[in-house]
Amino acid sequence: MVPYPPGTGPDVMARLVAEGLAKELNTSVIVDNKPGANAIIGTDAVVKAPADGYTFLLLDRLTLSVNPLLYQPLPFDVRKDLVSVSNIADVNLYLVTSAQLPVSDFASFVQYVKANPGKVTFGTGGVGSIMHLNMELLQARTGMEFLHVPYKALAEVIPAMLGGQVQATSGGVEALLPHVEKGSLKLLAVGAPKRAPITPQVPTILEAGGADMLLSTSYTLHAKAGTPPDILARVNASLFKVLGSPELQAWTAKRGMHAAASKPAELDAQIAIDSERVGKLIRERGIRVQ
């Protein structure tokens, strides 16, 4: 189950993983898209399915931390109703601006926005999206003030940037790179511990700003609580083989991602870190879904 539309990053990754798992498990693996309500609809479908090991959820990891804080009441309890299976692919997000904005790097960007408070437009995928959280985090850490322009997804923000309606955003590099290569957009920093091989010229946010001011995420796999442990262990072991293949490693690297399986406990630990960091940001900034 993928709680996003076809063609999105999680959907494409799910289809690659499904193909590999089908071979490893010698069975059919079908991707079912059930988008809506910031992944809540698809997640709820998994929670309501039998805990028999035939239904899994692949989604953006940060939604597991964001949704319980912004959407109440949820029809499920993330901590009680889902169990982690494995990480799927790390996704680094970039700070990107329109080429028309008179800035050349992160420092000049901060200087320009501070000199024009509330005038620089920052497009996001809506209130509570990771793009919105990145905008809030940048404001909190630097004192910049953006004009928030919410859209439904990065796919809508990019045309708005190219058309001059929006001047900045954050997002995955695959969708941005063609426009960067044409000179229409500029990448100022990446939210990653080290520079990405696909964009070695782009500094990390730590290099550019001296502090961690960009959230990044990963696609992760989960199952309904109560799913037999032997099934979860078998799927986890299969994912290490599938995601470790040279072909899949190369495919994701070309798109600014890093395919990587994990043990369930490792994923749980990362989700706990997310929840603390995102929760603090949401409280400090007073973020609310209208």
C-alpha positions in Angstrom: 0.0 0.0 0.0 1.4 3.4 -1.1 -0.6 6.3 0.4 0.5 8.7 -2.5 -0.4 9.1 -6.2 1.2 7.0 -8.9 4.5 8.5 -10.2 5.5 10.0 -6.9 8.9 9.1 -5.3 7.5 6.5 -2.8 5.4 5.0 -5.6 8.3 4.5 -8.0 10.4 3.1 -5.2 7.6 0.8 -4.1 7.4 -0.7 -7.6 11.1 -1.3 -7.8 11.0 -3.0 -4.4 7.9 -5.0 -5.3 9.7 -6.4 -8.4 12.7 -7.5 -6.3 10.6 -8.9 -3.5 8.5 -10.9 -5.9 11.7 -12.7 -7.1 13.1 -13.2 -3.6 9.8 -14.4 -2.1 8.7 -16.3 -5.3 5.2 -14.7 -5.2 3.3 -11.8 -6.7 3.7 -8.3 -5.0 1.2 -5.7 -6.1 1.4 -2.0 -5.5 -1.9 -0.4 -4.5 -2.1 3.4 -4.4 -4.5 4.9 -1.9 -3.6 8.7 -1.6 -5.2 11.4 0.4 -5.2 13.2 3.7 -1.4 13.4 4.0 -1.1 9.5 3.8 -3.7 8.9 6.5 -6.2 7.2 4.1 -3.7 4.6 2.9 -2.2 4.1 6.3 -5.7 3.5 7.8 -6.4 0.8 5.1 -3.3 -1.1 6.2 -4.3 -0.8 9.9 -7.7 -2.2 9.0 -6.3 -5.1 6.9 -5.7 -8.5 8.5 -2.4 -8.9 10.3 -1.5 -11.8 8.1 1.6 -10.6 6.3 -0.1 -9.9 3.0 -0.4 -6.1 3.4 2.5 -3.7 3.9 2.8 0.1 4.0 5.5 2.1 2.2 5.5 5.8 3.0 7.5 8.9 3.8 9.0 8.2 7.3 8.3 11.7 8.6 4.6 11.4 8.2 4.6 8.9 11.1 5.8 11.8 13.3 3.9 14.7 11.8 0.4 13.3 11.4 -0.2 12.4 15.1 0.8 16.0 16.0 -1.2 17.8 13.4 -4.2 15.6 12.7 -6.5 14.8 15.6 -8.1 12.5 16.1 -6.4 10.0 13.8 -8.4 6.7 13.1 -5.3 4.8 14.3 -2.4 4.9 16.7 0.9 4.9 14.8 2.8 3.4 17.8 0.3 0.7 18.6 -1.1 -0.2 15.2 2.0 -0.4 13.1 5.3 -2.1 13.4 8.5 -1.2 11.5 9.9 -3.6 8.9 12.8 -1.7 7.3 14.1 1.5 5.8 13.9 1.5 2.1 15.7 4.6 0.7 17.2 7.7 2.2 15.9 10.9 0.6 17.9 14.1 1.0 16.0 17.4 0.5 17.6 20.5 -1.0 17.0 24.2 -0.5 16.3 25.6 -3.9 15.6 29.1 -5.3 14.5 30.6 -8.5 17.4 31.8 -10.7 15.7 35.2 -10.7 16.3 35.6 -7.0 19.5 37.7 -6.7 21.4 35.3 -4.4 24.4 33.0 -5.2 24.6 30.9 -2.0 23.0 30.2 1.3 24.7 33.2 3.1 23.5 35.7 0.5 20.0 34.0 0.5 19.7 34.6 4.3 20.9 38.2 3.9 18.4 38.9 1.1 15.4 37.4 2.9 16.3 39.3 6.1 16.4 42.5 4.1 13.0 41.7 2.6 11.0 40.2 5.5 7.8 38.5 4.4 8.3 39.3 0.8 10.2 36.1 -0.4 7.6 33.4 -1.3 8.3 29.9 -0.2 6.2 27.2 -1.9 5.4 24.0 0.0 3.3 20.9 -0.3 0.8 22.2 2.3 0.7 22.8 6.0 2.5 20.1 7.9 4.4 18.8 4.8 8.1 18.3 5.1 8.6 21.3 2.8 6.6 23.4 5.2 8.5 22.1 8.2 11.8 23.0 6.4 10.5 26.5 5.8 9.7 26.8 9.5 13.0 25.4 10.6 14.9 27.8 8.4 13.0 30.7 9.8 13.5 29.5 13.4 17.2 29.1 13.1 18.1 32.2 11.0 15.4 34.8 11.8 14.3 34.9 8.1 10.6 35.5 7.4 9.0 33.9 4.3 5.6 34.3 2.8 4.2 30.8 2.8 2.5 29.6 -0.3 1.0 26.2 0.1 0.4 23.8 -2.8 -0.5 20.1 -2.9 3.0 18.8 -3.8 6.4 19.6 -5.2 5.0 18.8 -8.7 2.9 22.0 -8.3 5.5 24.1 -6.7 8.1 23.7 -9.5 5.9 25.2 -12.3 5.1 28.0 -9.9 8.8 28.7 -9.4 9.4 28.6 -13.1 6.5 30.9 -13.7 7.7 33.4 -11.1 5.0 32.9 -8.5 7.3 31.3 -6.0 10.9 32.0 -5.3 12.1 29.2 -3.0 11.2 25.7 -1.8 12.8 22.5 -0.6 12.6 19.1 -2.3 14.2 16.0 -3.8 16.8 16.6 -6.4 15.5 14.3 -9.1 12.6 16.7 -9.9 14.7 19.7 -9.6 17.9 18.8 -11.5 16.6 19.2 -15.0 15.7 22.8 -14.2 19.0 23.4 -12.4 20.9 22.2 -15.4 18.9 24.7 -17.6 19.8 27.5 -15.2 16.2 28.1 -14.1 16.7 27.0 -10.5 19.6 27.1 -8.0 20.5 24.6 -5.4 21.9 26.3 -2.3 22.3 23.5 0.2 21.3 19.9 1.0 20.0 18.4 4.2 22.5 15.5 4.4 25.5 14.6 6.6 27.7 14.8 3.6 27.6 16.1 0.0 25.5 13.9 -2.4 27.5 12.2 -5.2 24.9 13.5 -7.7 25.5 17.1 -6.7 29.1 17.4 -5.4 29.1 21.1 -5.9 26.2 21.7 -3.5 27.3 22.1 0.2 25.5 20.5 3.1 23.4 22.8 5.2 26.0 22.3 8.0 28.7 23.6 5.6 26.6 26.4 4.3 24.8 27.6 7.4 26.8 26.1 10.3 23.8 24.4 11.8 21.3 21.6 10.9 18.5 23.6 9.3 17.0 21.2 6.8 15.0 18.0 7.4 15.5 15.0 5.2 13.6 11.8 5.3 13.4 8.3 3.9 10.9 5.9 2.5 10.1 3.1 5.0 8.2 -0.2 5.1 5.7 -1.1 7.9 3.1 -3.7 8.7 0.1 -4.0 10.9 0.9 -4.8 14.5 0.4 -8.5 15.2 1.8 -9.6 11.9 3.7 -12.9 12.5 7.4 -12.2 13.4 8.7 -14.9 11.1 7.0 -13.2 8.1 8.4 -9.8 9.2 11.9 -11.3 9.5 11.7 -13.0 6.1 10.6 -9.8 4.4 13.3 -7.8 6.2 16.0 -10.3 5.1 14.7 -10.2 1.5 14.9 -6.4 1.5 18.6 -6.4 2.5 19.2 -8.5 -0.7 16.9 -6.4 -2.9 18.1 -3.0 -1.8 21.7 -4.0 -1.7 21.8 -5.0 -5.4 24.2 -3.0 -7.5 21.5 -2.1 -10.0 19.2 -0.7 -7.4 22.0 1.1 -5.7 23.0 2.8 -9.0 19.4 3.6 -9.9 18.7 5.4 -6.6 22.1 7.2 -6.6 21.3 8.8 -10.0 18.2 10.2 -8.4 19.7 11.6 -5.3 18.6 8.8 -3.1 20.3 6.0 -1.3 18.7 2.6 -1.1 19.3 1.1 2.3 17.6 -1.6 4.4 17.7 -1.6 8.1 16.7 -3.6 11.1 13.3 -2.7 12.6 14.9 -1.4 15.8 17.1 0.9 13.9 14.1 2.4 12.1 12.2 2.7 15.4 15.1 4.7 16.8 15.1 7.1 13.9 11.3 7.6 14.1 11.8 8.4 17.8 14.4 11.1 16.9 12.0 12.5 14.2 9.2 12.7 16.7 11.2 14.7 19.2 12.6 17.1 16.7 9.5 17.6 14.7 7.3 17.9 17.8 9.6 20.6 19.2 9.4 22.5 15.9 5.6 22.3 15.7 5.2 23.5 19.2 7.7 26.3 18.9 6.3 27.6 15.7 2.7 27.0 16.6 2.0 25.0 13.4 -1.7 24.1 13.0 -3.7 22.5 10.2 -6.7 24.7 9.5 
